[in-house]
Amino acid sequence: MHSTTVCAFQPERSLLSLHTVKIHLPSPKTKSMKQEKCSKAPHNTQADVSKSIIFLLAASLLFVTGCKKELTSNNAESDKAESLAMQANNAKAPAIVVQPGTSIQAAINAVPNGSVIKILQGTYSESIVVNKPGITLTGEGNVVIQNPGDVSIGIQVVKGADGFALSNVTVQGFKDRAVEIKEINGLLLSHVTAIGNNKEEFGLFVQYCTNGTIEHCEATGHTDTGIFVGESTGVSLAQNESFANTIGIETENASRITIDKNHMHDNSAGILCLLVPGKSTSESSNITITKNQIRDNNHANLQTDPSELEFILPTGIGILILGVDNMLVEDNHVTGNQYTGIGVVTTAILGPTPGIDPVSDNVKVVSNQVKNNGFNPQSLYFPTYFASDLLWLGPDFGATGTGNCWSKNLYDTSFPATLPSCQ
């Protein structure tokens, strides 16, 4: 037998993948029955073979071209389907627009989980409850959510609303809290302003939460705390401004918290990190306070309830740490606070501490500029002779705790006069 080759398409390989197939032709020396019957007719066997080869090559070319055309068409459809699938996978969550005169709460009730609600510029007199996961509320322009009457909480985010995000809104005039977020995993507060008008207790209040970010927010005029994080883990507070509150930022029985590049000014106390008894967790650790501007926190204490911790705090505190372990306080600018700049103090100074270790361990205070603090101490509960740039107090007002150290700080005064250096 005589053989030649043509190309055939293999669809399971690449677009133009070809392989060789042998096509067997009759040998020139073999005559078919038809040829024997017509032996008298003129015949050129070699020419016939050549024509057969040309015919088969042409047919093969048409076959390959047809396959290629079909593949190209199928591939285009596949690409189109893949593109549509990618668009579907990458599509943003369903979005709805709310405008003045309509209800934000009604929109939340109507949309599915994971939706984005855009709030157009205007004033909305209502309180809001978020109880669905993945809800994003974002303001477009100047959006104000205000108390419609005698309501305690402006925006309340409850258990089950994991992955909540709020941005570009002002919440003002509520009795207790502008924004309250409890028992969720994953939260973002960005460019949120909380205005308390010296009546509201808390601005931004986060409790029993994990994995959150509070950034570029502002809180002012709260009788307790502007930005509060309690009994939570993995929360970052960055580039916020808190002023004219009793406390600017407070963490309570919280762990794995970062407080970075915030501006705390004109409060009674700038930043307060503490461990207190009677909470769901008896530990507070791994908190970093870095690169913050903390100045002139000499505002009158707005807390009028003697049973509250804030009531006994002296006015004029920059940073105060009570009972928290494993902290880094670094590269902060702390100035103009009339009682103390940076204080590491036992929680026992506040009263009995059942169920907790009230003494801070492994607190490192390094490379801070702590100047012009402790110049006008006024307190009914804290002795005035503690007033200084740097303060360290244990039980019975003696320095105590293990691993606490101070290094490379710029300061003028300290209590005690000598502080242990970091190794």
Secondary structure, 3 states (H helix, E strand, C coil): CEEEEEEEECCCCCCCCEEEEEEEECCCCCCCHHHHHCCCCCCCHHHHHHHHHHHHHHHHHHHHHHHHHHHHHHHHHHHHHHHHHHHHHHCCCCEEEECCCCCHHHHHHHCCCCCEEEEEEEEEECCEEECCCCCEEEEEEEEEEECCCCCCEEEEECCCCCCEEEEEEEEECCCCEEEEEECCEEEEEEEEEEECCCCCCEEEEEECCEEEEEECCEEECCCCEEEEEECCEEEEEECCEEECCCEEEEEECCEEEEEECCEEECCCEEEEEECCCCCCCCCCEEEEEECCEEECCCCCCCCCCCCCHHHHCCCCEEEEEECCEEEEEECCEEECCCCEEEEEECHHHHCCCCCCCCCCCCEEEECCEEECCCCCCCCCCCCHHHCEEEEEECHHHCCCCCCCEEECCEECCEECCCCCCCC
